[in-house]
């Protein structure tokens, strides 16, 4: 009997964020099958109860907030801009590791005062009118400037923002910056104290749905289970080495004198059956942080390790996904 989809997950409908979301889910073990590139609906074989929809990033937030969609993946920037004040959206995971960018204030390179006046507030004080800021993010920009106690006027713009200072209808812009190349191409520079919101892709859900639908709560747990186990695994490698020793305990004590080869809870050590008896060879398996690999290999060699094998790790599952536990606490 085929399981009928009863829950909905929305993904970005185009651009780099869609590509990265699809790649991320595939790497996580949750590939999305889109039967027709022009369709705005797809399926996820690993979670057949879930229908995948494709929407604009801002529409994802609105749909989840209103409850017409149960889960969504989009940028923190649009989540914070469109989530509203009623707490209808709960962020399940705010660091999926892709779609990094930041909402920043930027001014023309030609403004000589920028290098002489290091802060936004001092710069705004040189103007004979309230600071005029063109933006597509009025909520976040308003909050930021109000917190800085800067008199301002926001100019909402749908199209290209970069020309606003040149044309003269704004003093600066508030816009998303990733590599900074677009700012450079348009002879703009980001203010050093003008960071409004750092952003990357996040997983969100409708709070009421999680409260009232046990199936949605279980789906949240399964999504977080896959995602957290995968992200944890990406940071680590599986290292196997051969090592002589009188016993697993004696070898473990050697490993515990080092800093990078202790494993998660400890090493896994098992005897190796050799052609000649009483060789004392053991196989040592440890999980090592990826950024500690060079040091770990040196440490293993230093205490007699040889034949070292390094493999990627697909998942590292904990007893319970920490973010799922945090979600349950937030729902109380």
Buried (B, 14 or more C-beta within 10 A) or exposed (E): EEEEBBBBBBBBBEEEBBEBBBEBBEBBEBBBEBEEEEEEEBBBEBBEBBBBBBBBBBBBBBBBBEEEBBBBBBBBBBBBBBBEEEEBBBBBBBBBBBBBBBBBBBBBBEBEEBEEBEEBEEBBEEEEEBBBBBBBBBBBBBBBBEEBEBEBEBBEBEEEBBBBBEEEEBBBBBBBBEEBEBBEEBEBBBBEBBBBBEBBBBBBBBBEBBEEBEEBBEBBBBBBBBBBBBBBBBEBBBBBBBBBBEEBEBBBEBBEEBEBBBBEEEBBBEEEEEEEEEEBBBBBBBBBEBEBBEBBBEBBEEBBBEEBEBEEBEBBEEEEBEBBBBBBEBEE
